Amino acid sequence: MRKMLNTLYVTQSDSYLAKDGENVVVSLPDGKRAFPIHNLEGIVCFGYPGASPQLMALCAERGVGLSFVSEYGKFLCRVTGRTHGNVLLRKRQYQLAEDAQESARLAKSFIMGKLLNCRNVLHRFKRDHPERCTREYDDGCRLFQTSMESLYRCQPDVDTIRGIEGMAAKTYFSLFDHLILADKEVFHFTGRNKYPPTDEVNALLSFIYVLLSHDVASALETVGLDPQVGFLHQDRPGRTSLALDLMEELRPYLADRLALSMLNTKILKSSDFVKKENGAVLLHPDSIKTVLTCWQKRKKEILTHPILDEKLEIGLLPYAQSLLLARYIRGDIGEYPAFVAK
């Protein structure tokens, strides 16, 4: 298994990134900081910082993904270099993406992994806080289980799978407010919204999803797959559809659980968010650093991968699943095994 390198997060919109030898130099109003390129696997810029063409070329040459994200957490663009890996693997990926049955088969695996991990989040809460599980919560869990059973029984059809996933996600997020235990007056969740998020919980979820999206796209490129050609999400110019596919199974375990932990342990408070005149709610610039610290700490935790039976850092999960997906596409294994947390 590969070694996990660092990701550089640039959160100040008045920053400028440049190249100095083998270093990435971030210029700020109060000075400069340099980061050796060989220690990085990715750079994520929030807001609208600038970057020199020389820095972009260095990142492309070293295989360091450089992503730009709006202040609302919306993906803007990604700078990458030459495509790595076996061209035969990518050709096979494109063939499967054009095959409706094969696309549906993979889509079903991604979404079944997602629903199983969502169910684990719901059951974990019920195990730890049985006194807080109302009748409404139990009814929602049963409805969610019904969606899982529908997915298991359905014929391979991408549109059907999308419909089941949509209903399951609606049920899951209708229960999400029950999982938030602290500062309910502030952190009250009524449903998923984005671009821009209009409440604190959605702002936090969107931000962490962006971080995960960057890591997944980088992992797919590392194993030689094309992040833009997916099986569940429709292809659009500039959209990393395959990264969105693979993210589905990882969101509950990597992102949702982290968000809940930060809220319930009061790492974040109401003062960590700001509300814009247009109703958008964003993380305060100083609080972004807090979230990034927790994200990096989470990624360094160790787990035993249920399929590979190997201990690895949680931050390497996107790479491990990308590796398994590449093996399936090559025909080395009979099916793609989605990650399901134990």
Secondary structure, DSSP 8 states (H G I E B T S, - for coil): -----EEEEE--TT-EEEEETTEEEEEETTEEEEEEGGGEEEEEEESS-EE-HHHHHHHHHHT-EEEEE-TTS-EEEEE--S--S-HHHHHHHHHHHH-HHHHHHHHHHHHHHHHHHHHHHHHHHHHH-GGG--HHHHHHHHHHHHHHHHHHHS-S-HHHHHHHHHHHHHHHHHHHHHH--S-TTTS---S---SS--SHHHHHHHHHHHHHHHHHHHHHHHTT--TT--SSS---TT--HHHHHHHHHHIIIIIIHHHHHHHHTTSS-GGGEEE-TTS-EEE-HHHHHHHHHHHHHHHT-EEE-TTT--EEEGGGHHHHHHHHHHHHHHTSSSS-------
